[in-house]
Amino acid sequence: MEKSEEEKFRVRKLEISDKGKGFIELLRQLSVCDSVSDKEFEDRFRELSSLGDDHVICVIEDELAGKIVATGSVFIEKKFLRNCGKVGHVEDVVVDSNVRGKQLGKKIINFLTDHARSVGCYKVILDCSLENKVFYEKCGFEQKSVQMAMYFD
Ligand SMILES: CC(C)(COP(=O)(O)OP(=O)(O)OC[C@H]1O[C@@H](n2cnc3c(N)ncnc32)[C@H](O)[C@@H]1OP(=O)(O)O)[C@@H](O)C(=O)NCCC(=O)NCCS
């Protein structure tokens, strides 16, 4: 029986084998991402895994094609403010250009915000370009303050 879109596109945590399923190529649709060797990938994967629930990268795999088509991450910041509160930082959200507009981006964001809520964060924040503002509003975010950045070359 043919799988429904819902079954076909499930969100799960990143696995080490996802490098072979186009995970790095997908990130390249978001920003500069030079080639990553298997060893570099494994080392970074283990480093991030050791952070447990404090750093989660999720993906959606097109299981028929064996290809990663969407991803996003959330990092949990621990504060002294707000009774030693926690804040979730959403980063690196991208959906493969071939499957945009199918609610996959929203699924990724829901997974990440559910995670942040479940570990006790009082808010989730992210930076985005103006062109993605409406997308994040549709995911339940509202615009706050101004983004600042300093890049180190
Ligand atoms: C932004 C991005 C993640 C959205 O993913 P997507 O899977 O196409 O989005 P969805 O299908 O889940 O969209 C959810 C809703 O937002 C709307 N939406 C999505 N992108 C939008 C945009 N750029 N402008 C206006 N509305 C948008 C959709 O129409 C949909 O509306 P609906 O619920 O009323 O039907 C995807 O376009 C992408 O990967 N872009 C390139 C990388 C990028 O800019 N990432 C964000 C970094 S901050």
The ligand as an ORCA input file, in Angstrom:
! r2SCAN-3c Opt
* xyz 0 1
  C      12.100     28.648      4.785
  C      11.895     27.148      4.521
  C      12.599     26.337      5.624
  C      10.386     26.861      4.534
  O      10.177     25.443      4.368
  P       8.876     24.845      3.642
  O       8.841     23.405      3.912
  O       8.844     25.274      2.226
  O       7.718     25.606      4.432
  P       6.273     25.002      4.809
  O       5.711     24.300      3.618
  O       6.349     24.239      6.082
  O       5.473     26.357      5.033
  C       4.621     26.595      6.141
  C       3.786     27.828      5.824
  O       4.670     28.960      5.634
  C       4.495     29.503      4.320
  N       5.817     29.909      3.825
  C       6.921     29.125      3.687
  N       7.956     29.861      3.241
  C       7.497     31.108      3.079
  C       8.081     32.335      2.640
  N       9.379     32.395      2.297
  N       7.313     33.454      2.599
  C       6.000     33.399      2.955
  N       5.394     32.274      3.413
  C       6.124     31.155      3.451
  C       3.893     28.393      3.502
  O       3.180     28.914      2.412
  C       3.006     27.700      4.518
  O       1.823     28.444      4.673
  P       0.407     27.685      5.002
  O       0.636     26.906      6.311
  O      -0.566     28.806      5.135
  O       0.167     26.773      3.859
  C      12.421     26.753      3.113
  O      11.856     27.602      2.148
  C      13.931     26.809      2.970
  O      14.610     25.834      3.280
  N      14.464     27.937      2.499
  C      15.904     28.067      2.254
  C      16.732     28.039      3.504
  C      16.292     29.067      4.530
  O      16.114     30.244      4.203
  N      16.139     28.614      5.788
  C      15.720     29.436      6.894
  C      16.890     29.928      7.632
  S      16.408     31.148      8.836
*
